[in-house]
Amino acid sequence: MKVSEFHYDLPPELIAQAPLADRSASRMLVVDRQAGTLEDRRFQDFPSYISPGDCIVINDSKVIPSRLYGHRPTGGKVEVFLLKRLADPGVWTALVKPGRSLQPGATILFDDGLSAEVIGRGELGERTLRFSEPIDERLDRIGHIPLPPYIKRGDEAADRDRYQTVYAAHRGSVAAPTAGLHFTPELLGLCREAGAVIAPVTLHVGLGTFQPLTTDDVSKVTLHAEEYEISESAAASMRDAGRILAVGTTSLRTIESAGLKAGRGETSLFISPGYNFQHVGALLTNFHLPSTSLLLLVAAFAGADLTRRAYLHAVEERYRFYSYGDCMLVL
């Protein structure tokens, strides 16, 4: 199987550039794998698909303001996109622009008296940076929300709230678990009234989720590892469930990696058509970029042909795509 088999053409105007005024006002394409059907609904209808005994698994990771703008001592502008904090609290891996001039030994200066030295380079061109001091608190002052590159505007104050789920709790992601952006506290309450239990897990979204695939051969795809954690109460809720509904591909990968057990770990699990799902019975997900690991995961869950039909339908019906766009519920 080739990654390129999951390419599709998307008119640029269908890429959502901003969130809707109401989080829960998105459209929702319901995909029934067994029946092979597609149904156009609204996200407010989501609770009607919940049955008593369902466990809705959400990813409660919180996005950090991980984009920094600085400059070289000579004055050249530098953009830093933090990926992961390492064992030393002042050392991070990051993507940098311009990468060619930022080799080990280079210095980057930021606002607020902060600086960083490039101390290493990774296989995919990422850099290891040692900051002059731990930066967690500094990020809230000088960091920017890391909107994806297909959103053709700078981040705004509103994005600090809207590029974050209402249940975000644990800092660490550098991209939002976007399927969860549609939920409001009221809608979560309606899901509980319908008989569902809400179980939070944590997977810090990093390069493993959004990195471009560098090979067209699905069998040769490898992903960077991402950290996850599952509490004993969440694991128990999943084990007791009649059906597990994963909110987002990150929740699904966490569940399939950990096997309904509590604990902490890392996952580089890559899911593509042919994968045998062990635990998850339904998936809520946004629409994903062509030829990406996320789209291949959805194709594995919904079926490749039905996924292609769903995406063609979404384009024809003018759904809004990607992070701030509409969603798809796969049964």
C-alpha positions as CSV (number, residue, x, y, z in Angstrom):
1,M,0.0,0.0,0.0
2,K,1.2,3.5,-0.8
3,V,0.7,6.6,1.2
4,S,-0.1,8.5,-2.0
5,E,-3.3,6.4,-2.4
6,F,-4.7,8.7,0.3
7,H,-4.2,11.9,-1.5
8,Y,-7.3,14.1,-2.3
9,D,-7.8,17.5,-3.7
10,L,-9.1,20.2,-1.4
11,P,-10.2,23.7,-2.5
12,P,-8.2,26.1,-0.3
13,E,-11.3,28.0,0.7
14,L,-12.5,24.9,2.6
15,I,-9.6,25.1,5.1
16,A,-11.0,26.8,8.2
17,Q,-9.0,29.8,9.1
18,A,-10.8,30.6,12.4
19,P,-13.1,28.8,14.8
20,L,-16.8,29.2,14.8
21,A,-18.3,31.5,17.4
22,D,-19.9,28.4,19.1
23,R,-17.6,25.4,19.6
24,S,-20.4,22.9,19.2
25,A,-21.9,24.5,16.1
26,S,-19.7,22.4,13.7
27,R,-21.1,20.0,11.2
28,M,-20.6,16.3,11.8
29,L,-20.4,13.7,9.0
30,V,-21.5,10.3,10.5
31,V,-19.8,7.4,8.8
32,D,-21.3,3.9,9.5
33,R,-18.8,1.3,8.5
34,Q,-21.1,-1.7,8.8
35,A,-23.9,-0.1,6.8
36,G,-21.5,1.8,4.5
37,T,-23.5,5.0,4.9
38,L,-22.8,8.7,5.2
39,E,-25.1,11.1,7.0
40,D,-24.8,14.9,7.4
41,R,-25.5,16.0,10.9
42,R,-24.6,18.7,13.4
43,F,-22.2,18.2,16.3
44,Q,-25.0,19.1,18.7
45,D,-26.5,15.7,17.7
46,F,-23.5,13.9,19.1
47,P,-25.2,12.9,22.4
48,S,-27.9,11.1,20.4
49,Y,-25.2,8.5,19.3
50,I,-24.3,7.7,22.9
51,S,-25.7,4.6,24.6
52,P,-25.7,3.7,28.4
53,G,-22.4,2.1,29.2
54,D,-20.3,4.0,26.7
55,C,-17.0,5.3,27.7
56,I,-15.9,8.5,25.9
57,V,-12.2,8.8,26.1
58,I,-10.8,12.4,25.8
59,N,-7.2,13.6,25.6
60,D,-6.7,16.3,28.3
61,S,-3.3,17.4,27.2
62,K,-2.9,21.2,27.1
63,V,-1.3,23.1,24.3
64,I,1.7,25.3,25.3
65,P,2.6,28.6,23.6
66,S,5.4,26.7,21.8
67,R,6.3,29.1,19.0
68,L,9.0,31.7,19.8
69,Y,10.4,34.5,17.7
70,G,14.0,35.6,18.3
71,H,17.1,36.7,16.5
72,R,20.8,36.0,16.0
73,P,23.3,38.2,17.7
74,T,24.0,39.6,14.2
75,G,20.3,40.6,13.9
76,G,18.9,37.8,11.6
77,K,15.4,36.7,12.5
78,V,14.8,33.2,13.9
79,E,11.6,31.2,14.5
80,V,11.6,28.4,17.0
81,F,8.9,25.7,17.3
82,L,9.4,23.8,20.5
83,L,8.7,20.1,20.3
84,K,9.6,18.4,23.6
85,R,11.3,19.2,26.9
86,L,14.1,16.8,27.8
87,A,15.2,15.6,31.2
88,D,17.0,18.9,31.9
89,P,14.2,21.5,32.3
90,G,16.2,24.0,30.2
91,V,16.8,21.7,27.3
92,W,14.3,21.2,24.5
93,T,14.1,19.7,21.0
94,A,12.7,22.2,18.4
95,L,12.3,23.0,14.8
96,V,14.0,26.2,13.8
97,K,14.0,28.6,10.8
98,P,16.3,29.2,9.1
99,G,17.7,25.8,9.9
100,R,20.8,26.0,7.7
101,S,22.4,28.8,9.7
102,L,21.5,27.4,13.1
103,Q,24.1,24.7,13.6
104,P,25.4,23.5,17.0
105,G,27.1,26.4,18.7
106,A,24.8,29.0,17.4
107,T,23.1,31.4,19.8
108,I,19.5,32.7,19.6
109,L,18.3,35.7,21.6
110,F,14.7,36.2,22.7
111,D,12.6,38.9,24.5
112,D,12.6,39.0,28.3
113,G,16.4,38.4,28.5
114,L,16.1,34.8,27.4
115,S,18.7,33.1,25.2
116,A,19.4,29.6,23.8
117,E,22.3,27.7,22.4
118,V,22.0,25.1,19.7
119,I,23.7,22.0,21.2
120,G,22.6,19.2,18.8
121,R,20.9,18.2,15.6
122,G,18.4,15.3,15.0
123,E,17.7,13.0,12.1
124,L,14.8,15.1,10.8
125,G,16.6,18.4,11.1
126,E,15.2,19.3,14.5
127,R,17.6,21.0,16.9
128,T,18.4,20.5,20.6
129,L,18.4,23.9,22.4
130,R,19.8,24.7,25.9
131,F,18.0,27.8,27.2
132,S,19.6,30.2,29.6
133,E,17.0,29.2,32.2
134,P,13.8,27.0,32.5
135,I,11.2,28.5,30.2
136,D,7.8,27.1,31.3
137,E,6.6,30.3,32.9
138,R,8.4,32.5,30.2
139,L,6.3,30.8,27.5
140,D,3.1,32.3,28.8
141,R,4.6,35.7,28.4
142,I,6.6,35.5,25.2
143,G,5.4,32.3,23.4
144,H,2.8,32.2,20.7
145,I,0.1,29.6,20.1
146,P,1.4,27.2,17.4
147,L,-1.3,27.5,14.8
148,P,-0.7,25.1,11.9
149,P,0.9,26.5,8.7
150,Y,-2.3,26.1,6.7
151,I,-3.9,28.8,8.9
152,K,-2.7,31.8,7.0
153,R,-2.7,34.4,9.8
154,G,-0.8,35.1,13.0
155,D,-2.1,33.8,16.3
156,E,-4.4,36.1,18.2
157,A,-5.4,36.4,21.8
158,A,-8.6,34.4,21.2
159,D,-6.5,31.4,20.0
160,R,-5.2,30.9,23.5
161,D,-8.7,29.8,24.5
162,R,-10.1,28.4,21.2
163,Y,-7.0,26.3,20.2
164,Q,-7.5,24.5,23.5
165,T,-10.1,22.0,24.6
166,V,-12.4,23.0,27.5
167,Y,-11.0,20.1,29.5
168,A,-7.3,20.7,28.8
169,A,-5.4,20.0,32.1
170,H,-1.8,18.9,31.6
171,R,0.7,21.1,29.7
172,G,2.8,19.5,27.0
173,S,1.2,19.5,23.5
174,V,2.5,21.5,20.7
175,A,-0.6,21.0,18.6
176,A,-4.2,20.7,19.7
177,P,-6.0,17.4,19.9
178,T,-8.5,18.9,17.6
179,A,-11.4,16.5,17.7
180,G,-12.0,17.7,21.3
181,L,-12.3,21.4,20.3
182,H,-16.0,20.9,19.5
183,F,-17.0,20.0,23.1
184,T,-18.6,22.5,25.6
185,P,-19.2,21.7,29.2
186,E,-22.9,21.6,28.4
187,L,-22.5,19.0,25.7
188,L,-20.3,16.9,27.9
189,G,-23.1,17.0,30.4
190,L,-25.6,15.8,27.8
191,C,-23.3,12.8,27.1
192,R,-23.3,11.9,30.8
193,E,-27.1,12.2,30.9
194,A,-27.2,9.8,27.9
195,G,-25.4,7.3,30.1
196,A,-21.7,7.8,29.1
197,V,-18.7,7.9,31.4
198,I,-16.0,10.5,30.4
199,A,-12.5,9.1,30.9
200,P,-9.5,11.5,30.4
201,V,-6.2,10.2,29.2
202,T,-3.1,12.3,28.3
203,L,-1.0,12.1,25.2
204,H,1.2,15.1,24.5
205,V,0.9,15.8,20.8
206,G,4.3,16.2,19.2
207,L,6.1,15.4,16.0
208,G,4.8,11.9,16.0
209,T,1.3,13.1,15.3
210,F,1.8,15.8,12.7
211,Q,5.2,15.1,11.0
212,P,5.0,14.8,7.2
213,L,5.6,11.2,6.0
214,T,8.9,10.9,4.2
215,T,8.2,7.6,2.4
216,D,5.4,6.5,0.0
217,D,5.7,2.9,1.3
218,V,3.3,2.4,4.2
219,S,5.3,-0.6,5.5
220,K,8.3,1.7,6.0
221,V,6.6,4.5,7.9
222,T,8.0,5.2,11.4
223,L,6.7,7.9,13.8
224,H,8.4,9.8,16.6
225,A,7.5,8.6,20.1
226,E,5.0,10.7,22.1
227,E,4.4,10.5,25.9
228,Y,1.1,9.3,27.3
229,E,-0.4,8.6,30.8
230,I,-3.5,6.8,31.8
231,S,-4.9,6.9,35.4
232,E,-6.2,3.8,37.1
233,S,-9.7,5.3,37.2
234,A,-9.7,6.0,33.5
235,A,-8.4,2.5,32.8
236,A,-11.1,1.0,35.0
237,S,-13.8,3.0,33.2
238,M,-12.6,1.7,29.8
239,R,-12.4,-1.9,31.0
240,D,-16.0,-1.6,32.3
241,A,-17.4,0.0,29.2
242,G,-19.8,-1.5,26.8
243,R,-18.2,0.5,24.0
244,I,-15.2,2.8,23.9
245,L,-15.6,6.0,21.9
246,A,-12.3,7.7,21.3
247,V,-12.3,11.5,20.8
248,G,-9.5,12.0,18.4
249,T,-6.7,10.0,16.9
250,T,-4.4,10.7,19.9
251,S,-6.9,9.2,22.3
252,L,-7.3,6.2,20.0
253,R,-3.5,5.6,19.7
254,T,-3.1,5.9,23.5
255,I,-5.8,3.3,24.1
256,E,-4.5,0.9,21.5
257,S,-0.9,1.3,22.7
258,A,-1.6,0.9,26.4
259,G,-4.2,-1.9,26.2
260,L,-6.6,-0.5,28.9
261,K,-3.9,-0.5,31.5
262,A,-3.0,2.4,33.8
263,G,0.5,3.8,33.6
264,R,2.9,6.1,31.7
265,G,4.8,5.4,28.6
266,E,5.7,6.4,25.1
267,T,4.0,5.4,21.8
268,S,5.2,5.5,18.2
269,L,2.2,3.3,17.1
270,F,1.5,3.8,13.4
271,I,-2.0,2.6,12.4
272,S,-2.8,2.0,8.7
273,P,-5.4,-0.1,6.8
274,G,-5.2,-3.8,7.9
275,Y,-4.6,-2.9,11.6
276,N,-6.7,-5.0,14.0
277,F,-8.3,-2.7,16.5
278,Q,-8.5,-4.3,20.0
279,H,-10.5,-1.8,22.1
280,V,-12.0,1.2,20.3
281,G,-15.6,0.9,18.9
282,A,-16.2,4.5,17.6
283,L,-14.1,7.5,16.7
284,L,-14.7,11.2,16.6
285,T,-12.1,13.0,14.5
286,N,-11.6,16.1,12.4
287,F,-10.8,16.0,8.7
288,H,-7.0,15.5,8.1
289,L,-4.5,16.5,5.5
290,P,-3.9,14.3,2.5
291,S,-1.4,11.5,2.7
292,T,-0.8,11.7,6.4
293,S,-0.5,9.2,9.2
294,L,-3.8,10.6,10.7
295,L,-5.7,10.0,7.5
296,L,-4.3,6.5,7.2
297,L,-5.5,5.8,10.8
298,V,-9.0,6.9,9.9
299,A,-8.9,4.7,6.8
300,A,-7.9,1.8,9.0
301,F,-10.9,2.4,11.3
302,A,-13.6,3.3,8.7
303,G,-12.2,1.3,5.8
304,A,-10.2,2.7,3.0
305,D,-12.9,2.9,0.3
306,L,-15.5,4.4,2.7
307,T,-13.0,6.9,4.0
308,R,-12.3,8.1,0.4
309,R,-16.1,8.4,-0.2
310,A,-16.5,10.3,3.0
311,Y,-13.8,12.8,2.1
312,L,-15.1,13.3,-1.4
313,H,-18.6,13.9,0.1
314,A,-17.2,16.4,2.6
315,V,-15.5,18.3,-0.2
316,E,-18.7,18.3,-2.3
317,E,-20.8,19.4,0.6
318,R,-18.4,22.2,1.6
319,Y,-17.4,21.0,5.0
320,R,-14.8,23.0,6.8
321,F,-11.5,21.2,7.0
322,Y,-8.6,20.7,9.5
323,S,-8.0,22.1,13.0
324,Y,-10.7,24.7,13.2
325,G,-13.0,22.8,10.9
326,D,-15.9,20.3,11.1
327,C,-15.7,16.7,12.3
328,M,-16.5,13.1,11.4
329,L,-18.0,10.4,13.7
330,V,-17.0,6.9,12.6
331,L,-19.2,4.1,14.0
